Amino acid sequence: MPDVWIDKDTGHKVMKLTRRDGMNGSFYFHNNPFIGNEMVFCGGDKPFSGNDMLHNSAAQIRRQMYAVNLNTLKIRQLTNEPFNVRTEIVCPKTHELFYQRGDTVYALNTDRMERRIITVMPEALRGNIITVNADGTMLAGKLDDPKEREILREHPKKHEFFNLIFQAKLKKTIFTLDTKTGVVDTIYSERAWLNHLQFSPTDPTLLMFCHEGPWHEVDRIWTIDVVKRDKPRLIHKRTMYREIAGHEWWGADGKHIYFDLQKPRGETFFVGKVNVYTGVEEDFELQRHEWSVHFVSSWDEQTLAGDGGSKTSVAHSPEGQWIYFFEYDGNRLKSTKLVNMKNHNYNLEPNIHYSPDQKWIIFRANFEGSENVYAVELSPYTPNI
């Protein structure tokens, strides 16, 4: 395929952002990949050489972090470690990229290309970092019970381990890590599957997390102040049998949390929106074929986008394989199709993002045979006359 083309079914321009050989993967939908006008992504190319391959059979592909300039499309390599680096923790304010190997946590300033070691975690507090707060002063992550690793080792497929971990009710602990002092501190523990940690994009102390598990069996979305360490607050309470709410994310203003809402599962579809300070909730309905694995809000929070879903996804729609743009229409959403995804295998989630200028929707896809990152222009294509 060419690097730029017009989708013949929608009339919108699509372009390939990651014009380099090998695998190129964008961030999960709720993780901000942008530092200024660069988008950070993970690239994989040649295998590790020599002793790395001999002593680590899993190290098939060398994975490091890269950035693409969204104006020039110039790509530069950010990390060059003797081990795989795949992270989605970026602080736009401090221009830092955070990553971890074993007990060691690193920060890389992407302007000066200076790497520093934040801390070497003590064995008793050796968890995984997941998110960084708004001003870059604190990371958060979770400590897992070693028994969870045993479940994953014995049952590596998601349809096997998912219910087993949920039913095990193992102890999970959320911790914070000071990015200046390296001090690790535990803030909350519970015998539940805690997951999807996300700091507020504006409040450095407010953290969202979820109770993972079958969505129709959990009240999923919670927040906690990591400084006050008060009781976690439930964002959305289920109100009917088999109601589900999930794939939650922060709005850019830090005032709202959004989520996929179905009342009940697989029947009536909404995007929910809750004001975290007032508790007021608004629900916006959409059609079955418009349901998406993930939704995302624009930077000004005036529109939404969705990445569609396969025929076997929860909506079971044969017509849902599209990248969608949504506008608010009262308490409903009005959709526009942007990209035909019929040749994309949804085992790879597209995980959409609005570009910083809000003119493009960025997504990943494998319709060329390997994973790469693309952007579709929101304005319909107008040929020069």
Secondary structure, DSSP 4 states (H G I P E B T S, - for coil): --SEEE-TTT--EEEES--SSSEEE---TTS--EETTEEEEEEE-SPP-THHHHH-TT--S-EEEEEEETTT--EEE----SS-----EEETTTTEEEEEETTEEEEEETTTTEEEEEEE--GGG--EEEEE-TTSSEEEEEE--HHHHHHHHH--SHHHHHHHHHHHT-EEEEEEEETTT--EEEEEEEES-EEEEEE-SS-TTEEEEEE-S-GGG---EEEEETTT----EES----STT-EEEEEEE-TTSSEEEEEEESSTTTSEEEEEEETTT--EEEEEE-GGG--S-EEE-TTSSEEEE----TTSTT--TT--EEEEEEEETTEEEEEEEEE-TTS-TTS----EE-TTSSEEEEEE-TTSS-EEEEEESSPP----
